[in-house]
Amino acid sequence: MPTPSLSDLPIRRLTHRDLAACADLSEDRGWPREEHKWGLLLSAGTGYGIDDPDGGLVSACVVTEYGPYGSPSFGAVGMVLVAERHARRGVGRRLMRHIVSLMGTTPLTLHATPNGRPLYEELGFKTTGRAEMLRGRFTPGITAPGVATRAATAEDLPSILRLDEEIFGADRTHVITRLPAFADQLRVAEKAGRIIGYAAAWPNMDTQVVGPLIALDTKTAQSLLVSLADRTDRALRTDIDVRHEELLAWTKAQGLKSVAFNSVMTYGMPELPGDWRRRFAPLTVAAG
């Protein structure tokens, strides 16, 4: 029987049973396997993929929707991957066109690498921002700016959810409520008994990724970063909106190094909702 062409292979929804195949696809493209992150994305979002007749996946991506159930405010597209053996044959374009068509009038956002940006521009995505990826270890003995932080408790969750929706611009309860189990650390910043920021650090291979990082101001963001760094032996990694120039300069002075830049792109909306001045870093670039 002849092998079907790539254009004839069906696109289907992925489930947790596809976790190993998704990790294999990441590894095939030279990315870390990231099973932990794939697990969160496939739980909180919807995965789409194309099966390879010879085994594994030809391609995959995940869409995480935010806002009211059944009528999302927008969706974040991430983990768009095509197996090396099928690269440069239009598979990624086909999968993304499927997503755009499937989502209909729901606006979309994604973080694009320089290599991926031309494809997304072709599909109608516009660059509306940039994020800088940083990685490294904080210089020992860093003094936090003086904003009080502590470990989050179950009683803090309603306040965290309210603050997150206000700043993020959409309800993402289905994602944030997974943080206590997903992250190694979840901390809040307080002022006069009121939560004014929160941050998580979650394991990703040999690093801890800091995200989300939501804070009243730069000093609060700095205090949360220091409190997370003080409680891990791993290097930190995070993606900071480039408009936060003061925080970027400070983190680099403390030992973190710039690794890469990604374009923040949107489709069907002029820019991301919410308050960027208090939104410092995403949970992950794959989910916004």
N, C-alpha and C positions, 0 to 999 in steps of 0.2 A: 504494500500500500504506500503511495507517495506521501511524503511529509507535507502537511498543510503549510501554506505560506503564512508569514507573520500576520498579514492583514486579515486572515481568516480565523485566527485564533481568538476565542471569545474572551472578553473582559469579565471577570467575576469578582464578587466580594470576598475578601480575605477574612479568616477567623483566627482564633488562637491556635488552631491546629497548624496554621501556616507560619508560626513563629520561627521555627528552625529554618524554613525556606527563606523567610525574609532576612534573617541573620546571615544565611549563606550568600544571599544576593549582595548584602552590604560588604561582606568579605571579598566577594568576587570583584567589586569595584575599588578595592583598596581601602575601604572604610573599616572602622572597628565593627565587630559583630553587633554590639549594642542590644542584646536580647532584653535587657531591663527596660530600655526606652521603647523598643518595639512593643513590649508587653503593655505598657501604659497607653501607647497610641492606638493599639488594636482594641483596647478596652474602652477608652474614652472617645475614640473616633471611629471612622469607617475606612477599612483598607480595601484597595482595589488592585487586582493583579491579573497577569496573563500567565497561564501555565505553559511550560516548555514540554512538548511531547517527549523529549528525551530525559525529562526529570527536572525538578526545581522550577524556578520562576523566570520567565523572560523579563518581566518588569513588575514594578509595584509602586504604590504611593498610598498615602493616608490623608483623609480629610477630617479635620476636627471642627465641628460646628459649634457656634456660640449663640446664646440668646434663647428665646422661647422654644420649647420642644415642638417640632413640626413646622415652625416658622422662624428659622434661624436668622439672626441679624447679619452674620457673615460666617464664612468658613476659612480655615487655615489649611493650606496644602503643604505637605512635607514628605520627606523621604522618597522623592521621585528618583527611581533607580531603574536602569536597564542593564541587563547582564552584558559583560564585555563582549561575548561572542555574538551578540545581537545589536551592538551599538552602531550608531550612524546609519540606521536603516528605517528611521521614521517611527520607531516604536514609542518613544517618549512623547513625540508629538501626538500620536494617535491616542495614547492614554490621557494626556492632558486635555485634548479636545473632548474626549468622553466625559471627563470631570466637569469641564465648563458647561457642556450641554446638559449633563445630569443635574447640575446645581441650578440651572435656569436663571432666575432673576436674583438669586442669592449672591451678594458680593463675595469676593475671594481675596485672600492675601497669601503671600509666601515670601520666604527669604531665598534669594537667588545667588548662586555663585557666579563669578564672571563668565564661566563656560555655559551656564544654563540660561543666563539672562537673555540672549538673542532669541531663544525659542519662546520664552514667555512674552517678550515684546511682540513677536510675530502673532501670538494669540490674543493680543490686546491688553496685556498687563502693562501698567505704568510704574516707573520708579518713583516712590514717594518718600523714601528715606534710606538710611544706611545704618548698619550695625557693625561694630568692630569686635572681633573675637580676641579675647585675652586669655593667656594661660601662664601659670607659674606659681611659685610659693611666695607668700607674704614674708617680708623681712621680719625676723624675730623681734619681739618687743614693741610692735606697733601699738601706739596708744590710740584708743578710739576717741572720737570727738566729744564724748560725754553724754550721748543719748542712751538712756537705759534700755537694755534688751534682755530678754529671757526666753527660755524654751516655751513654745506654744503648748497650750493644754486643750482638751476637748471643749472646755467652756469658751475658748477664744474663737472657735470656728464660725459662729454667726457673725461676729464682728469682722473677722477676716473676709468672709464672703461679701459683706456689705461694702467694705473698703475696696475689695478687689473689683466688684462690679462698677463702683463709682469711678475708679481710675482706669480700668481696662475698657469700660464702655459697653460691656455686654455681660450677661450672666454666664459664668462658667463653673457653676456648682459641681457639675459632673466631673470636672477635672480637678478642681481645688480640693474636693473632699477625698480624693485619692492620694493627696500629698502625704498625709501621716504615714501611710503604708509604703509609699513609693520612695520618700526621701529619708536620708540618714539624719538630717536635721531640719527642723522647722522652727523658726524663731520669730518673735515679734518685738517691735520697738514701741515703747510707751511714753506718754507725756501726760502728767496729771491724771493717771489712771485710764487714759484713752489710748487705744492702739492706733499708731500713726504710720505704721509700716510693718511689713513682714517679708521674710525671705526663706527660701529652702535651699538645701545643698543635697544633691542626689548622686549616687554612684554611677560613673560611666567609665568603664575600663580602669585605667590607673589614675583617674582624676575624680574630683567632685565638681559637678556642674552647679553653679549658683544661678538659681532661677526658680520661680519668679523673684524679682527684686522690685518691690513696691515700697515707696517711701515718701514721706512728706517733703523732704528736701535732701540736698547732697549730704549734709552731716548725718542725717538719719541713715541714708544708704551706706555711708562709710562705717558707721557703728555696726550695722548689720553684717557687713562684709567682714569686719574684724572679728566679730563674735563667732562667725562661721569658721573663719580661718583658724582661730584659736582652738577649735575642737575637732580638728582633723589632721592626720599625718599626710594626707594626699595633697597634690597640687590642685589648685582651683582653676576652673575654666568658666568663662561667662561671656555673654554677647551684649555689649552695652550700646545703646542708641548714641550715635556720634554727636548728637546735640548736647549731650551731657559732658561737655568739655572738661569741666572741673573734676568730675569723678574719674574720667579717663586719665587725666594727668596725674591725679593722686594715686590711682591703682598702679600706674607704671612706675611711679616713684617708690612704691612699696615692693616692687619686684616682679610684677606681672608683665608679660611681654605681648606685644601685638602679634597675632598669628595670621589673621585674614580679615577681609572686609566682605560683607554680603549686602546686596541691594534688597531693601524692603519694597515689595511691589504689591500693587492692588489692582483689582479688576472689578469694575462696577461701583466703585466708591472713590472719591478724590483722595482720601487719606484714612488712616486707621481712626476709629472712634476713641473716645476716652481722653485722658489727660496725660500727654507724653511727659510733662514736666515732673510727674510723680511715678512714671513707669520707666524704670531704669534698665531692666533686662527681662527677656521672656522666660517662661518656663523652659522652653527649648525652641530653637528656631523652626523646628518641624511642626510646632503646634501654636506658635505665637505667644 
